[in-house]
Amino acid sequence: MTEIQQIEMHEIRKLLNAVEILAVRPAQCSENTIGEAVAYFKKLLIDRTNGLFSIELVVNGVVVADQEPVNECNH
């Protein structure tokens, strides 16, 4: 069984920022914004439910492999 990684406060802030952009300023939304929102939400859900629940991202009917959230500073 894999170890559940706890989500940290700075990651929760990134999640909230990405959701705000998607909800309030969708014209500013980028591929990275969507990726961060999905990845950090998945990490939050796993952390808060102690692994009981999880989500998978499906693009065009294909499950996208597990990935850590992208740090925009690494581009």
Distance bins in CASP14 RR format, pairs under 12 A and 6 or more apart:
PFRMAT RR
TARGET T0000
AUTHOR 0000-0000-0000
RMODE 2
METHOD distances of the structure
MODEL  1
1 50 0 0 0 0 0 1 0 0 0 0 0
1 51 0 0 0 0 1 0 0 0 0 0 0
2 46 0 0 0 0 1 0 0 0 0 0 0
2 51 0 0 0 0 1 0 0 0 0 0 0
2 54 0 0 0 0 0 1 0 0 0 0 0
2 66 0 0 0 0 1 0 0 0 0 0 0
3 46 0 0 0 0 0 1 0 0 0 0 0
3 47 0 0 0 0 0 1 0 0 0 0 0
3 50 0 0 0 0 0 1 0 0 0 0 0
3 51 0 0 0 0 0 1 0 0 0 0 0
4 42 0 0 0 0 0 1 0 0 0 0 0
4 43 0 0 0 0 1 0 0 0 0 0 0
4 44 0 0 0 0 0 1 0 0 0 0 0
4 45 0 0 0 0 0 1 0 0 0 0 0
4 46 1 0 1 0 0 0 0 0 0 0 0
4 47 1 0 0 1 0 0 0 0 0 0 0
4 48 0 0 0 0 0 1 0 0 0 0 0
4 49 0 0 0 0 1 0 0 0 0 0 0
4 50 1 0 0 1 0 0 0 0 0 0 0
4 51 1 0 1 0 0 0 0 0 0 0 0
4 52 0 0 0 0 0 1 0 0 0 0 0
4 53 0 0 0 0 0 1 0 0 0 0 0
4 54 0 0 0 0 0 1 0 0 0 0 0
5 11 0 0 0 0 1 0 0 0 0 0 0
5 39 0 0 0 0 0 1 0 0 0 0 0
5 40 0 0 0 0 0 1 0 0 0 0 0
5 42 0 0 0 0 0 1 0 0 0 0 0
5 43 1 0 0 1 0 0 0 0 0 0 0
5 44 0 0 0 0 0 1 0 0 0 0 0
5 46 1 0 0 1 0 0 0 0 0 0 0
5 47 1 0 0 1 0 0 0 0 0 0 0
5 50 0 0 0 0 0 1 0 0 0 0 0
5 51 0 0 0 0 0 1 0 0 0 0 0
5 66 0 0 0 0 0 1 0 0 0 0 0
5 68 0 0 0 0 1 0 0 0 0 0 0
5 69 0 0 0 0 0 1 0 0 0 0 0
6 12 0 0 0 0 0 1 0 0 0 0 0
6 43 0 0 0 0 1 0 0 0 0 0 0
6 44 0 0 0 0 1 0 0 0 0 0 0
6 46 0 0 0 0 1 0 0 0 0 0 0
6 47 1 0 1 0 0 0 0 0 0 0 0
6 48 0 0 0 0 1 0 0 0 0 0 0
6 50 0 0 0 0 0 1 0 0 0 0 0
6 51 0 0 0 0 0 1 0 0 0 0 0
7 13 0 0 0 0 0 1 0 0 0 0 0
7 14 0 0 0 0 1 0 0 0 0 0 0
7 15 0 0 0 0 1 0 0 0 0 0 0
7 16 0 0 0 0 0 1 0 0 0 0 0
7 39 0 0 0 0 0 1 0 0 0 0 0
7 40 1 0 0 1 0 0 0 0 0 0 0
7 41 0 0 0 0 1 0 0 0 0 0 0
7 42 0 0 0 0 1 0 0 0 0 0 0
7 43 1 0 1 0 0 0 0 0 0 0 0
7 44 1 0 1 0 0 0 0 0 0 0 0
7 45 0 0 0 0 1 0 0 0 0 0 0
7 46 0 0 0 0 1 0 0 0 0 0 0
7 47 1 0 1 0 0 0 0 0 0 0 0
7 48 1 0 0 1 0 0 0 0 0 0 0
7 49 0 0 0 0 0 1 0 0 0 0 0
7 51 0 0 0 0 0 1 0 0 0 0 0
7 68 0 0 0 0 0 1 0 0 0 0 0
7 69 0 0 0 0 1 0 0 0 0 0 0
8 14 0 0 0 0 1 0 0 0 0 0 0
8 15 0 0 0 0 0 1 0 0 0 0 0
8 40 0 0 0 0 0 1 0 0 0 0 0
8 43 0 0 0 0 1 0 0 0 0 0 0
8 44 0 0 0 0 0 1 0 0 0 0 0
8 47 0 0 0 0 1 0 0 0 0 0 0
8 69 0 0 0 0 0 1 0 0 0 0 0
9 15 0 0 0 0 0 1 0 0 0 0 0
9 16 0 0 0 0 0 1 0 0 0 0 0
9 40 0 0 0 0 0 1 0 0 0 0 0
9 44 0 0 0 0 0 1 0 0 0 0 0
9 47 0 0 0 0 0 1 0 0 0 0 0
10 16 0 0 0 0 0 1 0 0 0 0 0
10 17 0 0 0 0 0 1 0 0 0 0 0
10 40 0 0 0 0 0 1 0 0 0 0 0
10 69 0 0 0 0 0 1 0 0 0 0 0
10 71 0 0 0 0 0 1 0 0 0 0 0
11 17 0 0 0 0 0 1 0 0 0 0 0
11 18 0 0 0 0 0 1 0 0 0 0 0
11 36 0 0 0 0 1 0 0 0 0 0 0
11 37 0 0 0 0 0 1 0 0 0 0 0
11 39 0 0 0 0 1 0 0 0 0 0 0
11 40 1 0 1 0 0 0 0 0 0 0 0
11 41 0 0 0 0 0 1 0 0 0 0 0
11 42 0 0 0 0 0 1 0 0 0 0 0
11 43 1 0 0 1 0 0 0 0 0 0 0
11 44 1 0 0 1 0 0 0 0 0 0 0
11 47 0 0 0 0 1 0 0 0 0 0 0
11 68 0 0 0 0 0 1 0 0 0 0 0
11 69 1 0 0 1 0 0 0 0 0 0 0
11 70 0 0 0 0 0 1 0 0 0 0 0
11 71 0 0 0 0 0 1 0 0 0 0 0
12 18 0 0 0 0 0 1 0 0 0 0 0
12 19 0 0 0 0 0 1 0 0 0 0 0
12 36 0 0 0 0 0 1 0 0 0 0 0
12 40 1 0 0 1 0 0 0 0 0 0 0
12 41 0 0 0 0 0 1 0 0 0 0 0
12 43 0 0 0 0 1 0 0 0 0 0 0
12 44 1 0 0 1 0 0 0 0 0 0 0
12 45 0 0 0 0 0 1 0 0 0 0 0
12 47 0 0 0 0 1 0 0 0 0 0 0
12 48 0 0 0 0 0 1 0 0 0 0 0
12 69 0 0 0 0 0 1 0 0 0 0 0
13 19 0 0 0 0 0 1 0 0 0 0 0
13 20 0 0 0 0 0 1 0 0 0 0 0
13 36 0 0 0 0 0 1 0 0 0 0 0
13 40 0 0 0 0 1 0 0 0 0 0 0
13 44 0 0 0 0 0 1 0 0 0 0 0
14 20 0 0 0 0 0 1 0 0 0 0 0
14 21 0 0 0 0 0 1 0 0 0 0 0
14 32 0 0 0 0 0 1 0 0 0 0 0
14 33 0 0 0 0 1 0 0 0 0 0 0
14 35 0 0 0 0 0 1 0 0 0 0 0
14 36 1 0 1 0 0 0 0 0 0 0 0
14 37 0 0 0 0 1 0 0 0 0 0 0
14 38 0 0 0 0 0 1 0 0 0 0 0
14 39 0 0 0 0 1 0 0 0 0 0 0
14 40 1 0 1 0 0 0 0 0 0 0 0
14 41 0 0 0 0 0 1 0 0 0 0 0
14 43 0 0 0 0 0 1 0 0 0 0 0
14 44 0 0 0 0 0 1 0 0 0 0 0
14 69 1 0 0 1 0 0 0 0 0 0 0
14 70 0 0 0 0 0 1 0 0 0 0 0
14 71 0 0 0 0 1 0 0 0 0 0 0
14 72 0 0 0 0 1 0 0 0 0 0 0
14 73 0 0 0 0 0 1 0 0 0 0 0
15 21 0 0 0 0 0 1 0 0 0 0 0
15 22 0 0 0 0 0 1 0 0 0 0 0
15 33 0 0 0 0 0 1 0 0 0 0 0
15 35 0 0 0 0 0 1 0 0 0 0 0
15 36 1 0 0 1 0 0 0 0 0 0 0
15 37 1 0 0 1 0 0 0 0 0 0 0
15 38 0 0 0 0 1 0 0 0 0 0 0
15 39 0 0 0 0 1 0 0 0 0 0 0
15 40 1 1 0 0 0 0 0 0 0 0 0
15 41 1 0 0 1 0 0 0 0 0 0 0
15 42 0 0 0 0 1 0 0 0 0 0 0
15 43 0 0 0 0 1 0 0 0 0 0 0
15 44 1 0 0 1 0 0 0 0 0 0 0
15 45 0 0 0 0 0 1 0 0 0 0 0
15 47 0 0 0 0 0 1 0 0 0 0 0
15 48 0 0 0 0 0 1 0 0 0 0 0
15 69 0 0 0 0 1 0 0 0 0 0 0
16 22 0 0 0 0 0 1 0 0 0 0 0
16 23 0 0 0 0 0 1 0 0 0 0 0
16 24 0 0 0 0 0 1 0 0 0 0 0
16 36 0 0 0 0 0 1 0 0 0 0 0
16 37 0 0 0 0 1 0 0 0 0 0 0
16 40 0 0 0 0 1 0 0 0 0 0 0
16 41 0 0 0 0 0 1 0 0 0 0 0
16 44 0 0 0 0 0 1 0 0 0 0 0
17 23 0 0 0 0 0 1 0 0 0 0 0
17 24 0 0 0 0 0 1 0 0 0 0 0
17 25 0 0 0 0 0 1 0 0 0 0 0
17 28 0 0 0 0 0 1 0 0 0 0 0
17 29 0 0 0 0 0 1 0 0 0 0 0
17 32 0 0 0 0 0 1 0 0 0 0 0
17 33 0 0 0 0 1 0 0 0 0 0 0
17 36 0 0 0 0 1 0 0 0 0 0 0
17 37 0 0 0 0 1 0 0 0 0 0 0
17 40 0 0 0 0 1 0 0 0 0 0 0
17 69 0 0 0 0 0 1 0 0 0 0 0
17 72 0 0 0 0 0 1 0 0 0 0 0
18 24 0 0 0 0 0 1 0 0 0 0 0
18 25 0 0 0 0 0 1 0 0 0 0 0
18 26 0 0 0 0 0 1 0 0 0 0 0
18 28 0 0 0 0 0 1 0 0 0 0 0
18 29 0 0 0 0 1 0 0 0 0 0 0
18 30 0 0 0 0 1 0 0 0 0 0 0
18 31 0 0 0 0 0 1 0 0 0 0 0
18 32 0 0 0 0 1 0 0 0 0 0 0
18 33 1 0 1 0 0 0 0 0 0 0 0
18 34 1 0 0 1 0 0 0 0 0 0 0
18 35 1 0 0 1 0 0 0 0 0 0 0
18 36 1 0 1 0 0 0 0 0 0 0 0
18 37 1 1 0 0 0 0 0 0 0 0 0
18 38 0 0 0 0 1 0 0 0 0 0 0
18 39 0 0 0 0 1 0 0 0 0 0 0
18 40 1 0 0 1 0 0 0 0 0 0 0
18 41 0 0 0 0 1 0 0 0 0 0 0
18 44 0 0 0 0 0 1 0 0 0 0 0
18 69 0 0 0 0 1 0 0 0 0 0 0
18 70 0 0 0 0 0 1 0 0 0 0 0
18 72 0 0 0 0 0 1 0 0 0 0 0
19 25 0 0 0 0 0 1 0 0 0 0 0
19 26 0 0 0 0 0 1 0 0 0 0 0
19 29 0 0 0 0 0 1 0 0 0 0 0
19 33 0 0 0 0 1 0 0 0 0 0 0
19 34 0 0 0 0 0 1 0 0 0 0 0
19 35 0 0 0 0 0 1 0 0 0 0 0
19 36 0 0 0 0 1 0 0 0 0 0 0
19 37 1 0 1 0 0 0 0 0 0 0 0
19 38 0 0 0 0 0 1 0 0 0 0 0
19 40 0 0 0 0 1 0 0 0 0 0 0
19 41 0 0 0 0 1 0 0 0 0 0 0
19 44 0 0 0 0 0 1 0 0 0 0 0
20 26 0 0 0 0 0 1 0 0 0 0 0
20 28 0 0 0 0 1 0 0 0 0 0 0
20 29 0 0 0 0 0 1 0 0 0 0 0
20 33 0 0 0 0 1 0 0 0 0 0 0
20 36 0 0 0 0 0 1 0 0 0 0 0
20 37 0 0 0 0 1 0 0 0 0 0 0
21 27 0 0 0 0 1 0 0 0 0 0 0
21 28 1 0 1 0 0 0 0 0 0 0 0
21 29 1 0 1 0 0 0 0 0 0 0 0
21 30 0 0 0 0 1 0 0 0 0 0 0
21 32 0 0 0 0 0 1 0 0 0 0 0
21 33 1 0 1 0 0 0 0 0 0 0 0
21 34 0 0 0 0 1 0 0 0 0 0 0
21 35 0 0 0 0 0 1 0 0 0 0 0
21 36 0 0 0 0 1 0 0 0 0 0 0
21 37 0 0 0 0 1 0 0 0 0 0 0
22 28 0 0 0 0 1 0 0 0 0 0 0
22 29 1 0 1 0 0 0 0 0 0 0 0
22 30 0 0 0 0 0 1 0 0 0 0 0
22 32 0 0 0 0 0 1 0 0 0 0 0
22 33 1 0 0 1 0 0 0 0 0 0 0
22 34 1 0 0 1 0 0 0 0 0 0 0
22 35 0 0 0 0 0 1 0 0 0 0 0
22 36 0 0 0 0 1 0 0 0 0 0 0
22 37 1 0 0 1 0 0 0 0 0 0 0
22 38 0 0 0 0 0 1 0 0 0 0 0
22 41 0 0 0 0 0 1 0 0 0 0 0
23 29 0 0 0 0 1 0 0 0 0 0 0
23 33 0 0 0 0 0 1 0 0 0 0 0
23 37 0 0 0 0 1 0 0 0 0 0 0
24 33 0 0 0 0 0 1 0 0 0 0 0
25 33 0 0 0 0 1 0 0 0 0 0 0
26 33 0 0 0 0 1 0 0 0 0 0 0
26 34 0 0 0 0 0 1 0 0 0 0 0
26 37 0 0 0 0 0 1 0 0 0 0 0
27 33 0 0 0 0 0 1 0 0 0 0 0
28 34 0 0 0 0 0 1 0 0 0 0 0
29 35 0 0 0 0 0 1 0 0 0 0 0
29 36 0 0 0 0 0 1 0 0 0 0 0
29 37 0 0 0 0 1 0 0 0 0 0 0
30 36 0 0 0 0 1 0 0 0 0 0 0
30 37 0 0 0 0 0 1 0 0 0 0 0
30 70 0 0 0 0 0 1 0 0 0 0 0
30 72 0 0 0 0 1 0 0 0 0 0 0
30 75 0 0 0 0 0 1 0 0 0 0 0
31 37 0 0 0 0 0 1 0 0 0 0 0
31 38 0 0 0 0 0 1 0 0 0 0 0
31 59 0 0 0 0 0 1 0 0 0 0 0
31 70 0 0 0 0 1 0 0 0 0 0 0
31 72 0 0 0 0 0 1 0 0 0 0 0
31 75 0 0 0 0 0 1 0 0 0 0 0
32 38 0 0 0 0 0 1 0 0 0 0 0
32 39 0 0 0 0 0 1 0 0 0 0 0
32 40 0 0 0 0 0 1 0 0 0 0 0
32 69 0 0 0 0 1 0 0 0 0 0 0
32 70 1 0 1 0 0 0 0 0 0 0 0
32 71 0 0 0 0 1 0 0 0 0 0 0
32 72 1 0 1 0 0 0 0 0 0 0 0
32 73 0 0 0 0 0 1 0 0 0 0 0
32 74 0 0 0 0 0 1 0 0 0 0 0
32 75 0 0 0 0 1 0 0 0 0 0 0
33 39 0 0 0 0 0 1 0 0 0 0 0
33 40 0 0 0 0 0 1 0 0 0 0 0
33 69 0 0 0 0 0 1 0 0 0 0 0
33 70 0 0 0 0 0 1 0 0 0 0 0
33 72 0 0 0 0 1 0 0 0 0 0 0
34 40 0 0 0 0 0 1 0 0 0 0 0
34 41 0 0 0 0 0 1 0 0 0 0 0
34 57 0 0 0 0 1 0 0 0 0 0 0
34 59 0 0 0 0 0 1 0 0 0 0 0
34 64 0 0 0 0 0 1 0 0 0 0 0
34 69 0 0 0 0 0 1 0 0 0 0 0
34 70 0 0 0 0 0 1 0 0 0 0 0
35 41 0 0 0 0 1 0 0 0 0 0 0
35 42 0 0 0 0 1 0 0 0 0 0 0
35 43 0 0 0 0 0 1 0 0 0 0 0
35 57 0 0 0 0 1 0 0 0 0 0 0
35 59 0 0 0 0 0 1 0 0 0 0 0
35 64 0 0 0 0 1 0 0 0 0 0 0
35 67 0 0 0 0 1 0 0 0 0 0 0
35 68 0 0 0 0 0 1 0 0 0 0 0
35 69 1 0 0 1 0 0 0 0 0 0 0
35 70 1 0 0 1 0 0 0 0 0 0 0
35 71 0 0 0 0 0 1 0 0 0 0 0
35 72 0 0 0 0 0 1 0 0 0 0 0
36 42 0 0 0 0 0 1 0 0 0 0 0
36 43 0 0 0 0 0 1 0 0 0 0 0
36 44 0 0 0 0 0 1 0 0 0 0 0
36 67 0 0 0 0 0 1 0 0 0 0 0
36 68 0 0 0 0 0 1 0 0 0 0 0
36 69 1 0 1 0 0 0 0 0 0 0 0
36 70 1 0 0 1 0 0 0 0 0 0 0
36 71 0 0 0 0 1 0 0 0 0 0 0
36 72 0 0 0 0 1 0 0 0 0 0 0
37 43 0 0 0 0 0 1 0 0 0 0 0
37 44 0 0 0 0 0 1 0 0 0 0 0
37 55 0 0 0 0 0 1 0 0 0 0 0
37 57 0 0 0 0 0 1 0 0 0 0 0
37 69 0 0 0 0 1 0 0 0 0 0 0
37 70 0 0 0 0 0 1 0 0 0 0 0
38 44 0 0 0 0 0 1 0 0 0 0 0
38 45 0 0 0 0 0 1 0 0 0 0 0
38 55 1 0 0 1 0 0 0 0 0 0 0
38 56 0 0 0 0 1 0 0 0 0 0 0
38 57 1 0 1 0 0 0 0 0 0 0 0
38 58 0 0 0 0 0 1 0 0 0 0 0
38 59 0 0 0 0 0 1 0 0 0 0 0
38 64 0 0 0 0 1 0 0 0 0 0 0
38 66 0 0 0 0 0 1 0 0 0 0 0
38 67 0 0 0 0 1 0 0 0 0 0 0
38 68 0 0 0 0 0 1 0 0 0 0 0
38 69 0 0 0 0 1 0 0 0 0 0 0
38 70 0 0 0 0 0 1 0 0 0 0 0
39 45 0 0 0 0 0 1 0 0 0 0 0
39 46 0 0 0 0 0 1 0 0 0 0 0
39 55 0 0 0 0 0 1 0 0 0 0 0
39 56 0 0 0 0 0 1 0 0 0 0 0
39 57 0 0 0 0 1 0 0 0 0 0 0
39 64 0 0 0 0 1 0 0 0 0 0 0
39 65 0 0 0 0 0 1 0 0 0 0 0
39 66 0 0 0 0 1 0 0 0 0 0 0
39 67 1 0 0 1 0 0 0 0 0 0 0
39 68 1 0 0 1 0 0 0 0 0 0 0
39 69 1 1 0 0 0 0 0 0 0 0 0
39 70 1 0 0 1 0 0 0 0 0 0 0
39 71 0 0 0 0 0 1 0 0 0 0 0
40 46 0 0 0 0 0 1 0 0 0 0 0
40 47 0 0 0 0 0 1 0 0 0 0 0
40 55 0 0 0 0 0 1 0 0 0 0 0
40 67 0 0 0 0 0 1 0 0 0 0 0
40 68 0 0 0 0 1 0 0 0 0 0 0
40 69 1 0 1 0 0 0 0 0 0 0 0
40 70 0 0 0 0 0 1 0 0 0 0 0
40 71 0 0 0 0 0 1 0 0 0 0 0
41 47 0 0 0 0 0 1 0 0 0 0 0
41 48 0 0 0 0 0 1 0 0 0 0 0
41 53 0 0 0 0 0 1 0 0 0 0 0
41 54 0 0 0 0 0 1 0 0 0 0 0
41 55 1 0 0 1 0 0 0 0 0 0 0
41 56 0 0 0 0 0 1 0 0 0 0 0
41 57 0 0 0 0 1 0 0 0 0 0 0
41 69 0 0 0 0 1 0 0 0 0 0 0
42 48 0 0 0 0 0 1 0 0 0 0 0
42 49 0 0 0 0 0 1 0 0 0 0 0
42 51 0 0 0 0 0 1 0 0 0 0 0
42 53 0 0 0 0 1 0 0 0 0 0 0
42 54 1 0 0 1 0 0 0 0 0 0 0
42 55 1 0 1 0 0 0 0 0 0 0 0
42 56 0 0 0 0 1 0 0 0 0 0 0
42 57 1 0 0 1 0 0 0 0 0 0 0
42 64 0 0 0 0 0 1 0 0 0 0 0
42 66 0 0 0 0 1 0 0 0 0 0 0
42 67 0 0 0 0 1 0 0 0 0 0 0
42 68 0 0 0 0 0 1 0 0 0 0 0
42 69 0 0 0 0 1 0 0 0 0 0 0
43 49 0 0 0 0 0 1 0 0 0 0 0
43 51 0 0 0 0 0 1 0 0 0 0 0
43 54 0 0 0 0 1 0 0 0 0 0 0
43 55 0 0 0 0 0 1 0 0 0 0 0
43 66 0 0 0 0 0 1 0 0 0 0 0
43 67 0 0 0 0 0 1 0 0 0 0 0
43 68 0 0 0 0 1 0 0 0 0 0 0
43 69 1 0 0 1 0 0 0 0 0 0 0
44 51 0 0 0 0 0 1 0 0 0 0 0
44 53 0 0 0 0 0 1 0 0 0 0 0
44 54 0 0 0 0 0 1 0 0 0 0 0
44 55 0 0 0 0 0 1 0 0 0 0 0
44 69 0 0 0 0 0 1 0 0 0 0 0
45 51 0 0 0 0 1 0 0 0 0 0 0
45 52 0 0 0 0 1 0 0 0 0 0 0
45 53 1 0 1 0 0 0 0 0 0 0 0
45 54 1 0 0 1 0 0 0 0 0 0 0
45 55 1 0 0 1 0 0 0 0 0 0 0
45 56 0 0 0 0 0 1 0 0 0 0 0
46 52 0 0 0 0 1 0 0 0 0 0 0
46 53 1 0 0 1 0 0 0 0 0 0 0
46 54 1 0 1 0 0 0 0 0 0 0 0
46 55 0 0 0 0 1 0 0 0 0 0 0
46 56 0 0 0 0 0 1 0 0 0 0 0
46 66 0 0 0 0 0 1 0 0 0 0 0
47 53 0 0 0 0 0 1 0 0 0 0 0
47 54 0 0 0 0 0 1 0 0 0 0 0
48 54 0 0 0 0 0 1 0 0 0 0 0
49 55 0 0 0 0 0 1 0 0 0 0 0
54 63 0 0 0 0 0 1 0 0 0 0 0
54 66 0 0 0 0 1 0 0 0 0 0 0
55 63 0 0 0 0 0 1 0 0 0 0 0
55 64 0 0 0 0 0 1 0 0 0 0 0
55 66 0 0 0 0 0 1 0 0 0 0 0
56 62 0 0 0 0 0 1 0 0 0 0 0
56 63 1 0 1 0 0 0 0 0 0 0 0
56 64 1 0 0 1 0 0 0 0 0 0 0
56 65 0 0 0 0 1 0 0 0 0 0 0
56 66 0 0 0 0 1 0 0 0 0 0 0
56 67 0 0 0 0 0 1 0 0 0 0 0
57 63 1 0 0 1 0 0 0 0 0 0 0
57 64 1 0 1 0 0 0 0 0 0 0 0
57 65 0 0 0 0 1 0 0 0 0 0 0
57 66 0 0 0 0 1 0 0 0 0 0 0
57 67 0 0 0 0 1 0 0 0 0 0 0
57 69 0 0 0 0 0 1 0 0 0 0 0
58 64 1 0 0 1 0 0 0 0 0 0 0
58 65 0 0 0 0 0 1 0 0 0 0 0
59 65 0 0 0 0 0 1 0 0 0 0 0
68 74 0 0 0 0 0 1 0 0 0 0 0
END
